[in-house]
Amino acid sequence: MALVAGDMPTDKIATGGAEMAQMASDLQAAEAANAAKSRFLANVSHEIRSPLNAIYGYAQLVERGADVDPQHAARVIRRSAEHLTNLVEGLLDLASVEQGVVRVDSGVVRAGALVQQVAEMFTPLAAQKGLTFRCELPERLPEFVRMDERRVRQALINLVSNAVKFTEAGEVTLTFRWFSEMATFEVRDTGPGIAEDRRMAIFAPYVRAGLAEPQEGAGIQEGAGLGLAITSAIVRMLGGDLQLESEPGKGSTFRIVIMAPQVSGFVDRTVERVRPTGYAGARRSILLVDDDRDHLAVLRTTLAEVGFDVALASDGPTALALAGDAAASGRFDAAVLDVSMPGMTGWEVAAHLRATHGPALKILMLSANADERHGLAGQAADHDAFLLKPVELGGLLDAVGRHLGLEWVYPPQPDAVGTPTPGPVAISDAAREHAERLKSLVRIGHVRALEGEIRALEQADPAAAPLVAKLYACLDRFDLAAMGKTLEEF
């Protein structure tokens, strides 16, 4: 029997209409998402090609000996490479958060140095726009804290980049504060501000932090529209808080608050940190393994400058052959291995080295993939440290020195020339008790307890201030050998 429209039950007609409306809504949302991603891909292409063009152009100029300042070319190439690295890492971070896969890489970080590096990256850009760029750090702060350096740097770069980009006059200020295990980073600008009804939307992917609609006659705004979305995702994965204060026409303040436990004692920020020129004791030998010749050359120069004997290998079999030869006449002290190599991976080389030489050979792994930090899934880690590419050369030296227990040698400070060496400082009996406890703690390497005992010594006798300053300096460098020698003087 035929069923005419009038015979259709009312509830089914209503259900069918609702389903059609839902389908239309879903289709519209899908089309909008596709359009947004198409715009996003176009923006990402622009973001990638611009720094690539700068790298390619300056590399050609330097290669053919053109009249160009090599230091300026190097700075442009480095900044462009950092931009590409940050863009790629940001995309991966966003994808990881969307998939619910998050791994936090907590390491020992020089917090003040990290903030200053970000400031140095953007100061020239701000100056080109006629902006004042300020970096505000407290006079005393913990030099070493524990945090995810790569992700915190990315978050700060995103916020500072937006502040410089959208501020046409005035200033941009990057501030770092630390109190009671909490780190606070602030980025303030005197830009256009953000209307209250847009403060939630700007943290969504593909939405820009600037005006809701481009003004007539304005050029295409640079950026992929991912900066704040990535920053929000990073802060969430670190268990922190991202705050926004803004007033249209007067500027904005973005504030990141995260846990950053202190690892060592406080240091005076006014004392400039210099690179070591060598180390005390016998000459050490290091095996470098990487299939990238240019990367090998950079690492070799860095390590050789401070006195290491460096052997090079471009593949796994060569590395194992060299390590075998070394075992017969005094094996290597450390090996620095790239993870991704054709034929035999760095993890396979590390497993062979560990099985042959045991824990006495320190193994440091280098990889562009942060997910490989803990080694191959389901297998015990055959390495002592993991560094993420592109590796910061000072960080590489820190890691090597820490695992080999080196006492670094630094160049003499200019103001120290001609200054008489102070004699031993007399301290009270109460302070001497703390000094004796410190000697015991140095012998067992209890860093956290050392910090508390140094503070107790400082409180017990104000006259021990010179000794306390020396002890803090040793602790900040993880130089327990020098701390032991200093304590023996008292």
N, C-alpha and C positions, 0 to 999 in steps of 0.2 A: 504494500500500500504506500502510495506517495505521501510524502510529508511536506506540507507547505509551510511557509514562514510563520503563518498564524498558528500552526500546530506546534512550533518549537517551544519547549518549556522556557519560561522567563529566566529561571536561574541559570540555564545553560547558555542562553543568549548573553546574560551578564558576564558569566565566566569567560565565554569566548571573547567578548569585547575587552575584558581586563587582560586576557592573554595577549591579544593583538596590541594593546597599548603598551604592555610590558616589553613585547618583542620590538616595537618601534622605539621605545626608550633605550633598550639594550643596543639596538643598531646605531642609534644616534650617538650613544656613549662610545661605542667601538670606533665609529668614524671619527669622532673627536679625538680619541686616543691615538688613532693612526695619524691624523693630521699633526698632533702634537709631537709624535715621535719622528715624523718626517721633518718637521722644523728642527727638532733636536739633532737629527743626523746631519742636517745641513750646517747647523751651528758647530757641531763637533768637528766636522770636516774643516771648517774655517779655523777653529781653534788649533787643530793639528797642523794644518798647512802653514800657518803664520810662523810659528817657531821653527818648523822644519825649513822654511825658506831662509830664515835668518841663519840657522846652523849651516845649511848648504852654501849660502852665499859667502859668509865669512870664511868658511873652510877653504873654498876655492881661492879667495883673495890671499889668505895666508900661504896656501900651497904654492901659488905662482909668484910669491914675493912682492905683492902689491904694496903700495905705500899706505899701510894701515897699522895702527898701534896694536901690537900683538896682545897686550894686556886688556885693551878695550875689547878686542875680538874674543878673547877668552871669556871675559865677563858676559858678553852677549850670548855666546854659545852655552856657557854654564847656566845662565838664567833660562834660556830657551829649553835646555834639556830638563831642568827642574820643572818647568811648566808642563812639559810633555809627561814627565814622570807623575806629577801630581794629578794630571787629568786622567791618566790610565788607572792610577791607584784609586782615585775617586769613583770612577765607573765601576771598578771591581768591588769597592766597598758598598756602593749602593745596591749592586746586584746581590751581594752576600746578605745584606739586611733584608731585601725583598724576599729572598729564599729562606730566610730564617737561619742562615749559617753564619755564625759570628765567632771569631777567635781573636781574643785580645792578647797582644804581645807586650807584656809588661817587662820593662828593662830598666837599668840604671841610666838616668838621663841628667845632663847638666841643664837644668831648667832655664837659668838665666841666659846661658849661651844659646839655647834654642830660640828664645824670644828675640835675642839680638840678631840672630841669623835671619829671622823673618823680617825684622825691621830693616836690615841692610839690603834685603832683596827688593823692598818697595820704596826705599828712600829716593833712589834716582827717578823712579816713575812719578812720585809725588812732586819732586822738584821740577820735572818737565811740565807739569800742570800748574806750577806756581803755588803749590800747597806746602804748608809746613808739616813735616812728619816728626812726631815725638815718640820716643821710646822711654817709658818710665819704669824703672826698677828700684826696689828698696836698696838702701845702702848695704844692708846685711840680709842675706837670704841663704837658704840651703842650696849649695852648689849641686848636690846629688839628690834626686828624688826618684821614686819609682813610678813610671807611667808608660803608656804606649807612645813612644816618641813620634813614630811615623804618622799616626792618626792625629795626634795633637797638632803636629806641624801642619798637616793638611787642613785641619779645621781653622787654624789661625790664618793660613794663606788664603783660604776662601773668604774669611771675614775681612781681612785687610784689603784683599783685591777688590772686593765690592765697595769698601769705603773709599778707596782711592779712585775707583772708576766712576762713582756717582757723585763725588764731591767736586764741585767746580771752583770753589773759593774757600779759603779758611785753612783748616788743619785736620789731620788725622792723627790720633793718639793710640798707641798700643801700650797697655799697662799690664804688668804682672805683679800679683801679690800672693803671699803664702802665709798661712796661719793655721796652726794646729792640724797639720796633715791635709789641709785643703788648699788647692791652687785655684786662683781666680785670674782669668785672662779677660781683659776688657779691650774692645775696639770702639773708639768714639770718633765721630766725624761731625762736620758742620755742613753736611749735605742736605738734600731736599726733604729728608725725613720720610716716614712711611705712615700713611693714613691708617687709622685704627681698624677699618673694615678690611684691610689687606694684610694685616700682621700674621694671620694664620695661613693665608694662601701662599705667601712667599716661600714657605718651607716645603711646598709641594714640588715634585720634579717638574722641570721644563718651565717653571715660572720665574721671571726675573725679579730682582729686588728693587728695580727702579719703578718708573711710573707705570700705571696700569696699561696705558696705551701710549705708543710713541707720539711725540709731538710732531706736528706738521713741519717738514723741512729738516727734521733731525736725522742724523745718519743712523746706519744699522748699529745697534748696540752689540759690542763684543760679548762673548761668553755663551756657554751652552745652556744656561739656565739651571744648572745643577748644583751650584755652590752651596746654597743654603740648605737644600735637601740633603746633600752629602754631609754637611756640617751637623745638621740635626741628627742624622743617622749615626754619625761618629760619637756624638755626645751621649746619645742613648745607649750605644753599645758599651761605652766606658762607664755607664752608671752615673753620669753627671747630669747637670742642669744647664740648659741654654735659655737665657733670658734676653728680652728685647725691651728697650725703652726708647721711644721716639716721639718727636713732636714735629709735625709737618712744617717745613720752612726753617727749622732750627737744627736738625740733625738727628742722629740715631746712636744708640749705644747697645752693642751686642756683648753679652757677658757669659762666659763659660766657667762653670764651677765644677771641678772634679777632685776626686781623692788623689793625692800625690804624697805618699808616705816618705818621710825624710830618710835617707840612707846614711848620711854622714853629718858631721858637725857643720856649723855655720862658717862661712868664709866672708871676707870683706870683698865686695864687688869691685872696689877701686883698685885692687891688686890685679894687674893684667896677667892672664894665663898665657904662658908661652909654650911653644912646642919643644919637646926634649931634643937634645943634640946627641944623646947616647944613653948608655945605661952602665951601671956598675957591674963589675965581675967579669967572668969569662965570656968570650964571644959566643953568641948563640947562632944556630943554623936553622933556616926555615925553608920548607919545600912549598913552592907555589904551583898550583895546577889549574890551568884554564885553557880552553881551546881558542880564546880570543887573545891574539897577540898584543893588541893595543892595551887591553886591560892588564895583561901580564906585565907590560912595560911600566904602567903607572904604579902598580903595586910593588914591583921590584925597586923602582926608584925611591918610593916612600920608605920601604923597610931598609934598604941599603944606606940611606942617608943617616939613619940612627945607629948603624954599626952591625946589622945582621949579615951573616953569610947567606945568600939567597941562591937556591937552585930552582930551575924552571922546568916544567913539563907541560906539554900541550895536550896530553891524553892520559888515560888511566894506566895502560900498560907501561908507558915510559915512567910515570910517577912511581909505580911499584918497583920497577927495575932500579931507579935511583934510591928508593928507600931501602931496598935490599942491599945495595952497595954500602949505604950509610951504616947499616946494622953491623957490618963487619969492621968498620973503623970509627965508630962513634956515631950513633944514629942521629937523625934530625931531632931538634927540640920541639918543633911544631910544624904542622902542615896546614896550608890554607887552600881549600878545595872548592872549585866551582861545582855546583850540583848538576847542572845541565851540560853534559858533554856527549858527543856521539860515540856509540859503541859501548863504552863503559861509563856509567854515571858516577858522579861524585860520591853518592851513598855507597856504591859498590866498592869504590876505592877506599873509602873510610872504613868499611867493614874489614877489608883485607889488612889495612894498616893497624887497626885496633887488635885484630886477632894475632898479628905478628909482633907488634911492639908493646901492646898493652896500654895502660893509662898514662905511662910516662911520656908518650908522644901526645902532645896536645893537638887536637884537630878542630879547626875552625871552618865552618861551611859558609859559602856565599851563594845566594840565590835571589832571583827576582820574584820568587813566589813565596809569600809569607806563610802560606798554608803548609810549607814543607819544614817549618821551624822544628818540629819534633821528630823529624826523620820519616822513614817510610811507614805507612799505616801497618799496625800489627807487629812491628819489629822494634827491638830495643834500640835506643839512640846510641850511635857509635861516634858521637862528636861532643865536644866540650862547649862550643859556642856557635851561634848562628847569626850572621850579619846579612841584612837585606840590601840588595843592589837597588840603586846605585849606592855604593858604600861611601860613607864619610871617612876620609883618610885618618883624621884624628881619632875617630871611633875605632878604626882598625887597630891603631897603635895602642889605644887604651885596652882593647880586648886582648891583644897579644901580651902586653905587659902584665895585665892582671893574671892571666892563666900561667905565665911563666914566672910569676913572682918577682918581676924586675924592679930595681930601684933606678928610676929615671934620673938622668943628669941633665940639668937645665943650664942655659947660658947665664952668665952673671948679669944682674940687673945694673943698668947705668948708674943709678944713685948709690949703688953699693961700693963703687970704686973709691978706695982711699978711706973707707969707713972702718974703724977698728972693730974687731970681733968682740962682742960683749963677753965677759966672763960668766962663770956659773952664777945662777941666781939662788940666794939663800931663801929657803922656805921653812915654814913652821913644821912642828912635829905632826900636827893634824894633817897638813897637806902632804907630808912625806908618807903617811899611811896610805893616802889615796894613790900616790905615785907607786908604792909597792904593789898595790892591787892592780894598777895599770900594767905593771911589768908582767904579772901573771896572766892578765887578759890578752896581752900582746902574744905571749907564748902559745896560747890556744886559738888566737885569731877571732875572738868574740867581738865583732865590730860593733854591734848594737850596745853591748854592755860597756864597751870602751867609751862611747859617746856619753853615756850617763855618768861614768866615773870621772871623765874630764870636767863635766859640769860640776860635779861634787867637789873636785879639786879647786875649781875656780871660786866656788862659794866659801870653801874652807879658808882660803888665804888670798886676799886681793893682791898681795905682793908677788904671787905666782903667775901674774898675768903674762909675762914674757914666755914662761914655760907653757902655759895654756895655749897661747897663740901658736907656738911651734907644734904642739900636739894636734891641734885642730888642722893645721896645714898638712901634717902627715896623714891624718885620718881622711881628709878630703881627697888625697891622692891615692888612698888605699896603700900607703907606704908604711907597712908595719915594721919593716926592718929599720927605717930611719926613726920611727917612733921609739923603738927599743933602744937605739943608740942615744937618742935624746934623754930618755929616762935614766940611762946608766950614768949620765953626768950628775945626777942628783941623788 
